Amino acid sequence: MEKINYTKVICVTLMKIGLMVLVFFTLNNWPNIKQSFGGEVPQFHVWLDHGFTLSNLILICLLSVVFFFNTYKKHKELAEKRANYTEL
């Protein structure tokens, strides 16, 4: 059986987490983004207060674990397929 590349699993998971944080931050701050297009930029702490609430942080942590295990499962299946292929 071939070994699973954990660095690749972690890198893919971190990319998914980064994209998820970007989406959450954009959706939660959409009114501030629209306001800043008009020239009225809110203070930085307002952006952070709306962007990272406790519920979002909990959701990010839970989805991070789900993403990691899904990616791990896919890589494990691929490693098993490669091992079966090389045995032939």
C-alpha positions as CSV (number, residue, x, y, z in Angstrom):
1,M,0.0,0.0,0.0
2,E,1.3,3.4,-0.9
3,K,1.6,6.2,1.6
4,I,-0.7,9.1,1.7
5,N,0.8,12.5,1.0
6,Y,-0.3,14.5,4.1
7,T,1.3,17.7,3.0
8,K,-0.9,17.7,-0.1
9,V,-4.0,16.9,2.0
10,I,-3.2,19.8,4.3
11,C,-2.4,22.2,1.5
12,V,-5.7,21.4,-0.3
13,T,-7.6,21.8,3.0
14,L,-5.9,25.2,3.7
15,M,-6.9,26.4,0.3
16,K,-10.5,25.4,0.9
17,I,-10.4,27.2,4.3
18,G,-9.0,30.3,2.8
19,L,-11.7,30.4,0.1
20,M,-14.4,29.8,2.7
21,V,-13.1,32.7,4.9
22,L,-13.0,35.0,1.9
23,V,-16.6,34.1,1.0
24,F,-17.8,34.5,4.6
25,F,-16.0,37.8,5.0
26,T,-17.4,39.1,1.7
27,L,-21.0,38.0,2.4
28,N,-21.1,39.4,5.9
29,N,-19.6,42.7,4.9
30,W,-21.5,43.3,1.7
31,P,-23.3,46.4,3.1
32,N,-20.0,47.9,4.1
33,I,-18.5,47.1,0.7
34,K,-21.5,48.8,-1.1
35,Q,-21.1,51.8,1.2
36,S,-17.4,52.0,0.5
37,F,-18.1,52.2,-3.3
38,G,-19.9,55.4,-2.5
39,G,-16.9,56.9,-0.8
40,E,-17.9,56.3,2.8
41,V,-15.5,53.7,4.2
42,P,-16.4,52.4,7.7
43,Q,-13.7,52.0,10.3
44,F,-11.7,48.8,10.3
45,H,-13.1,47.4,13.5
46,V,-16.6,47.6,12.0
47,W,-15.4,45.3,9.1
48,L,-13.9,42.8,11.6
49,D,-16.9,42.8,13.9
50,H,-19.3,41.9,11.1
51,G,-16.9,39.6,9.3
52,F,-15.8,37.2,12.0
53,T,-18.6,36.4,14.4
54,L,-18.6,33.5,16.8
55,S,-21.0,31.5,14.7
56,N,-18.8,32.0,11.6
57,L,-15.7,30.9,13.5
58,I,-17.5,27.7,14.7
59,L,-18.7,27.0,11.2
60,I,-15.2,27.5,9.8
61,C,-13.7,25.1,12.3
62,L,-16.3,22.4,11.7
63,L,-16.1,22.7,7.9
64,S,-12.3,22.6,8.2
65,V,-12.5,19.2,9.8
66,V,-15.0,18.0,7.2
67,F,-12.8,19.2,4.4
68,F,-9.7,17.6,5.9
69,F,-11.4,14.2,6.3
70,N,-13.0,14.3,2.8
71,T,-9.7,15.1,1.2
72,Y,-8.0,12.4,3.3
73,K,-10.6,9.8,2.3
74,K,-10.1,10.7,-1.4
75,H,-6.3,10.4,-1.2
76,K,-6.6,7.1,0.7
77,E,-8.8,5.7,-2.0
78,L,-6.4,6.9,-4.7
79,A,-3.5,5.3,-2.8
80,E,-5.4,2.0,-2.6
81,K,-6.2,2.1,-6.3
82,R,-2.5,2.8,-7.1
83,A,-1.5,-0.1,-4.9
84,N,-3.9,-2.4,-6.6
85,Y,-2.8,-1.2,-10.0
86,T,0.9,-1.8,-9.2
87,E,0.2,-5.3,-7.9
88,L,-1.1,-6.4,-11.3
